[in-house]
Amino acid sequence: MKIAGDVTCSAYGAFGALARDGGSIEIDGDVSTSGDYCSGVNAVGSGSTVSIGGDVTVFGTEATGVCASGGGLAVIDGVLTAPVAAYIVLVINPAEGDPVRVVKGTDGGVPAIGDYEGYLLYSDGVNFVYVRIQAADTTPPAINPASARYDLNAPAGILTNITWNSAESSNGRGTWLKRTASGYGLHYKRQRPDHQ
């Protein structure tokens, strides 16, 4: 089955995308699932395949991001956002009560090779989950607006919005306006000095 768009569901125990018993489903867009005990992507049984072209977002109590069991394959081209406690669940043979491997958070993936180069692989040797490695933001750090003119004789009238695009922190204690010989300048440090 192929869906040329997004899938959104919200219910107790909902499945965003489910392939079983050798079936396959391909969703070109995003999958968004919310609700207690819900799951974003499920590939259950040998030969079952789920391919997601966009992001997978899962929210809810006891929710699972991706579950592959009994020989399932799941491929996510976008970002996987899911509860850390059950980010990815792998079960070798659920009928025989085999141990469950739970990946908590994004740790545990290894760079894939071959057809899935550029993905992180999460596997127990029987089930395979591939999540595309997201490119880092290459935008150089900047503050916008880069420059502006103000009447320094009327500082109460100074009002501007400042946009940070790569600041590690901007909680108010590390950022302040300081008067210099040439005017005012925005300064950023991890901790504000006591004398400032």
N, C-alpha and C positions, 0 to 999 in steps of 0.2 A: 504494500500500500504506500502511496506517496501523497503527502499533503504539501501543497505549494503555498505556505503561509505560516502563521503562528498558531500555537495551541495553548489555551489557557483553561485551567480547571481549578475549582476550589470546592473541596468536600472532604469529609472524613474518609481516609483510605484511598484517595484519588490517585490515579496513575496518569502522568502527563503523556508518556509514550510507552507502550507495552507490546513486545513481540514474544510469542511463545511457540514451543513445539516446532521449531525450524522456520517460523514465519519471519517476515521482515517489514520494517516500517521506516520510511524516510520522510523527515520533516525539514523543509527548506528554511523555515524561520526559527523563531525562539519558542521555547517551552517554558511555561510558568505554571507552577503547581503550588497550591497552599492548602493547608488543613492538617489536622492531627493524623499521624500515621500515613501521610501521603508519600509519594515517590515521584521523582522527575522522570527517570528513564529506567526501564526494566527490560532486560534481555534474558529470557528464561527458557533453557533447554538447548540442546545441541543444535547448532546452525541458526539459532535465533539472532537476528541482527537489528539494531536500532541505530540510525544515523541522523544526527541533528546538525543542520547547517548553521544555526545561530547559537544563542546563549541558552543555558538551562538554569532556571532560578527556582529554588524550592524553599518554602517556609512552613513551619508547623512543629508541634510537639511530636517527638519521635519520628520526624520526617527523615527520608533518605534521599540523597542526591541521585546516585546511580546504583542499581543492583543488577549484577550479572551472576547467573547461577546455572549449573548443569551444562556449561559449554556455551554461554552467551557472549555476544560481542556488542559493544556500544562504542560509537565514535561521536565525539562532540567537537565541532569546529569553532565554537564560540567559548565564552567564559562559563565555567560551572560555579554557581553560587549555591551552597547548601550548608546545612548545619554541620559543624565540625565533628560532632559525635558520630555521624553516619554519612560522611562525605561520599564514600564509595563502599559498597558491600559486595564481597565476592563469596560465593558458596559453591564448592566443587560438586557435591551431589546432595541436594536438599532432602531427597526421599530417604536417604540413609543416615541423615542426621550428621553429616560431615561438619567439621568445625567451620565456623564463619570467619573470614578475614575482613575486618573493618578498618578502612583507611580513615583516620581522623585528621581532617584537614588536607591540605595539598601535599604534605610530606608523603613519601613512599612511592611516588612516581619516578620512573627512570626514562631517560630520553630513548625514544623508539628509533628503530632503523628501518631501512627498506621502504615499503609503500607508505609507512606512517612516520617517516622522518619529519621532524618539526612538531611532534606530539609527545606528551608524557604518557607512558604506559603504566597501567596498574593491572597486575595479573597475579593469579595463584597457580598458573601453569595450565589451567583448564578454561578459565574465563578471562576475557581481555576487554579492558576499558582504555580508550585513547582519548585524551583531552589535548586539543591544540595548544601549543606554547604560545602565549600572547606576546607580541612584540612590545618592547619597552618604549615608553614615551621618549622620543628623541627631541622634543621641543626644548630648546635651551632655556634655562631659568630667566625669567623676566618679571618686571613689575609694570603693569599697565594702569594708568597712562604713564608713559616713559618720561614725560615732562609736562609741566603746566605752569601757568602764571598766577600768582596770588598777590594781593595787597598785604605786604608784611606789616604795614602800619595798622591793620585791622585784623589781627589774628583770630578774633572771634568769628569772623566771616569765612574762615577757611573750612570748606567741606568738599570732600572728594571720596570716591570709591577707589580702592586699590585692589587689584586682582593679582594674587600670587599664583603662579603656575607650576612651581617646583619647590615650594618651601617645605622643609621637613616639619616645621611647627609654626603656628601663628596663633598662639593662645593669649595674646595681649601682654604677657609678661616678657616676651622676648622681642617685641617689636615696639618701637617708639620713635617719635619725631624729636630731632635734636637740632638746636640752632648751631650753625657753623659760621665762619667768617663770611661765606658767600650766601648765606640764607639758611633755610631749613633742609634737613636731609632725613630720609627714612633709614633707620638702623635696625639690624636684626642680629641678635645673638641668642644662644641657647638659654642664657639666664641674664636678666637685666641687672647691671651693676647697682649696688645699693645707693650710690651717689647720684644716679640719673633720675 
